[in-house]
Amino acid sequence: MQFQDFSSFKAVARLALLAREPHDLTTVDGLSAQRIREFKVSASGFDLLYGTQRITPEVLSALQDLADESGLINTFKAMKQGAVLNRIEGYACENRQVLHTASRDIFEEAPGSPDATTKAKIELTKLNAFLNDIGSGRVVNAKGQTFTTMVQVGIGGSDLGPRALYLALKAYSLPGRSARFIANVDPDDVAEVLLGLDISRTLFNIVSKTGTTLETLTNESLVRAALIKEGLDPARHLVAVTGEGSPMDDASRYRATFYMYDYIGGRYSATSMVGVVTLGFALGYAAIIEILRGAHEIDRSAEQRDIRKNIPLLMAMLGIWNHNFLGHATIAVLPYSQALARFPAHLQQCDMESNGKSVTRQGESVGWQTGPVVWGEPGTNGQHAFYQLLHQGTEIVPVEFIGFRQNQYGLDLEVEGTSSQQKLVANMLAQSLALALGKRDDNPARCFSGNRPNSVLITDQLSPRSMGALLAIFEHRITFQGFCWNINSFDQEGVQLGKVLATKLLQLLATASQDHPEKLDQECLEKILLQQAQMM
Ligand code: G6Q
């Protein structure tokens, strides 16, 4: 693999020229029927409609050249086969393989990275046995009652993806089962989750790859204290997901321990034990296999070189067109599905922690824009909130819409001739068109400039399989962009400084509150801040 500076690619110069006159969607045939038909790609049951992007066939072919020149597919295949891609050449770094795809490469006779997939299969077999024991009443509480709730305690990558997936698939929960999540070190997070929970019938799943995360260990202590207060044995109620040999890898403290490995980054870990233990408890083992199957289908289809056939690759290149060439600083992910309420938050981490970087893989400063700001909320709620800015604001925000033709619960009603699901889908398509085409009006306040780029990703239904596929589409969209920008999308050095300072400030705070236990007033906080600033 040869990584090269983004600005050195021939296709970059060509795209910069083309960006001087991007396609005008607001002209009479700016969005023709032929364009809508042609600018569509389908894979694993998903259609991506991208006629509403400001692209021409020439732009598409230059984006294809950029994908080829930057060797994206070769690097992606090498990643799946275990290349050490989490590294910065010549500097201290994590220096690891990047193998989240191995956790779902379980359907192939010859997986890309056989050792990693064998380990994934071993953990899945252990999990299946554990879930069977829970289901058949062999794993029960001290009174012999079955467990009904699993509370996942973890933060960042050990929370956001699993939580987003659980909420997305809650409709498929096993009867009498549910999951909750605790992440924040804010004690109110724990208190609120424990409120009204029958902890005697709850399993707490403590998830930390490193086994050292302050928030998670603190919350584990709070949970243990709550169990002891109720006269319950924590070792009977706690399970762990952690790295083999981590400080949390201690069988005496947990009823069961599942492993995840250092070649799976936290934000890419939803399909490893980090996500599937809680998902398996709530949805059942068959559902998690479907999630893995959906993700694996995309892992395979993402190997195609042709951007017109490869959804994540095309989304990556369209994102680069909008960000690097048309100059749009942010991107909104707007799912028209209430169940996907936390999916934008997961993508925010996955994208911004991966691609919010300023040095190349060789440790040089980058001379081009890297990851955009990512944000989003479900529609139609957002339409009554921030869409004003999307339509008429001075900041142009490219949008990735996500929609489904059918709902999950099958509960719907025709009101005034249409069902709620029809209203939902019609609203999504209307927003896509309104952003792209705009509207002229004599009243300037009622003018819509249009030419606001967006795509629509749509499939039949949000199910375990399509959720797995959706997750993988976005994971690969993000990593393709990182490869193209020549940055390491798999480390997170940027979160270290704040973490280290928080530990030091905590010590100062503890000392100050020993001296003045009665109050931590403004004067005291200012003194601590100044003390710390002078030490830096
Ligand atoms: C993700 C990050 C980060 C991590 C959390 C939790 O890619 O590395 O969000 O997941 O800091 O880490 P632990 O799982 O080690 O507790």
Residues whose N, C-alpha, C, O or C-beta is under 5 A from the ligand:
A	BS01	G6Q	I155 G156 G157 S158 V207 S208 K209 T210 G211 T213 G265 G266 R267
